């Protein structure tokens, strides 16, 4: 349910009037566009069921101790039906210039959250989403428009999306360098860890639960991946 979908934002939830909101597509394009929400919603749309996961989900598992329950260990992941326009549709409309290889996505929140997205991903399956589970996306999820990059860590799915700039290089923006770089054992930083790998977790029994008595119990859980379908769980 949309009301139970996990939330993560860097600078609070902005109040946006959808009638005034614009999506600007510019940079290395032949025909820059400024689109209203009404214009975006008139375009051919698709609906896909997709898992969204925060890049920091289960990070506590790598620390000294496990979280007290499955929610606090692995709770930053949710699945919804997302409705919107394939980004490839609009990129074809604006005409991407030769040499462009990156899309810089920027949100309309207070920190102007930015992520650098490879053009190959944008042309593959990136979605400009305005619907979630049969209703408009909620403010905490990026109302009225957000980027959805299937299988990639949540912060690349820029919320309150208002600008897409085509460039020939990544921007190394503030948030993606300060918060979403992985420090390697040799001290170097690895940036752009996009794809979420396979994970699994036991949801019953979980921390905080008490079993009613001695006996046989069926263990249940979840497995998910941003890298293709789960074939089996051992």
BELFEN-V33589 format. One record per pair of residues at least 6 apart in sequence whose ideal C-beta (glycine too) atoms are under 8 Angstrom apart, sorted by the first residue. I is the first residue (numbers start at 1). J is the second residue. Records with the same first field share a line. If there is no record, write none. Layout:
BEGIN
I = J, J
END
This chain:
BEGIN
1 = 133
2 = 80, 132, 133, 135, 138, 141
3 = 138
4 = 78
5 = 52, 78, 80, 132, 138, 140, 141
6 = 52, 54, 75, 76, 77, 78
7 = 140, 141
8 = 54, 76, 154, 155
9 = 109, 140, 159
10 = 109, 111, 113, 175, 179
11 = 109, 110, 111, 113
12 = 109, 110
13 = 109, 139, 140
14 = 108, 109, 110, 139, 160
15 = 139
16 = 108, 139, 143, 144, 160
18 = 37, 143, 144
19 = 36, 37
21 = 36, 37, 108, 144, 145, 162
22 = 34, 35, 36, 162
23 = 33, 34, 35, 40, 128, 145, 161, 162, 163, 164
24 = 32, 33, 34, 35, 162, 163, 164
25 = 32, 33, 35, 90, 91, 94, 163, 164, 165, 166
26 = 32, 33, 163, 164, 165, 166
27 = 100, 104, 164, 165, 166, 167
28 = 96, 97, 99, 100, 166, 167, 168
29 = 94, 95, 96, 97, 100, 166
30 = 94, 95, 96, 97
31 = 93, 94, 95
32 = 94
33 = 90, 93, 94
35 = 90
37 = 130, 144, 145
40 = 85, 128, 130, 145
41 = 130
43 = 85, 89, 90
44 = 85, 89
45 = 83, 84, 85, 131
46 = 83, 84, 85, 86, 127
47 = 81, 82, 83, 131
48 = 81, 82, 127, 148, 150
49 = 79, 80, 81, 82
50 = 79, 80, 82, 148, 150
51 = 77, 78, 79, 224, 226
52 = 77, 78, 79, 80, 148, 154, 157
53 = 76, 77, 153, 154, 196, 224, 226
54 = 76, 77, 153, 154, 155
55 = 153, 154, 155, 180, 193, 196
56 = 76
57 = 74, 75, 76, 77, 154, 199
58 = 73, 74, 199, 201
60 = 66, 67, 72, 73
61 = 67, 73, 74
66 = 73, 207
67 = 73, 74, 207
68 = 207, 208
69 = 206, 207, 208
70 = 201, 202, 203, 206, 207
73 = 201
74 = 199, 201
76 = 154
77 = 224
79 = 224
80 = 132, 133
81 = 131, 132, 133, 134
82 = 127, 129, 131, 132, 148
83 = 129, 130, 131, 132, 134
84 = 127, 128, 129, 130, 131, 145, 148
85 = 127, 128
86 = 125, 126, 127, 128
87 = 103, 122, 123, 126, 127, 128, 147, 164
88 = 122, 123, 124, 126
90 = 128
91 = 122, 123, 166
94 = 166
96 = 119, 166
97 = 166
99 = 168
100 = 119, 166, 167, 168
101 = 118, 119, 120, 167, 168, 169
102 = 116, 117, 118, 119, 166, 167, 168, 169, 170, 171
103 = 116, 117, 118, 119, 122, 164, 165, 166, 167
104 = 114, 115, 116, 117, 163, 164, 165, 166, 167, 170, 171, 173
105 = 114, 115, 116, 117, 147, 156, 158, 161, 163, 164
106 = 112, 113, 114, 158, 161, 162, 163, 164, 165
107 = 113, 114, 142, 158, 159, 160, 161, 162
108 = 160, 161, 162
109 = 159, 160
111 = 174, 175
113 = 155, 158, 159, 175
114 = 158, 171, 173, 174, 175, 176
115 = 155, 156, 158, 173, 175, 176
116 = 170, 171, 172, 173, 176, 192
117 = 126, 147, 149, 156
119 = 166
121 = 149, 152, 194
125 = 149, 150
126 = 147, 148, 149, 150
127 = 147, 148, 150
128 = 145, 146, 147, 148, 161
129 = 137, 142, 145, 146, 147, 148
130 = 136, 137, 144, 145, 146
131 = 137
132 = 138, 141
136 = 143, 144
137 = 143, 144, 145, 146
141 = 159
142 = 157, 158, 159, 160, 161
143 = 160
145 = 160, 161, 162
146 = 157, 158, 159, 160, 161
147 = 156, 157, 158, 159, 161
148 = 157
149 = 156, 157, 194
150 = 226
151 = 195, 196, 225, 226, 227
152 = 194, 195, 196, 226
153 = 180, 193, 194, 195, 196, 226
155 = 175, 176, 179, 180
156 = 194
170 = 192
172 = 191
176 = 191, 192
177 = 189, 191
180 = 191, 193
181 = 189, 190, 191
182 = 189, 190, 191, 193
183 = 189, 190
184 = 190
195 = 226, 227
196 = 225, 226, 227
197 = 225, 226, 227
198 = 223, 224, 225, 227, 230
199 = 223, 224, 225
200 = 221, 222, 223, 224, 230, 233
201 = 221, 222, 223
202 = 219, 220, 221
203 = 220, 221, 222
204 = 217, 218, 219, 220, 221
205 = 211, 217, 219
211 = 217
221 = 233
223 = 230, 233
224 = 230
END
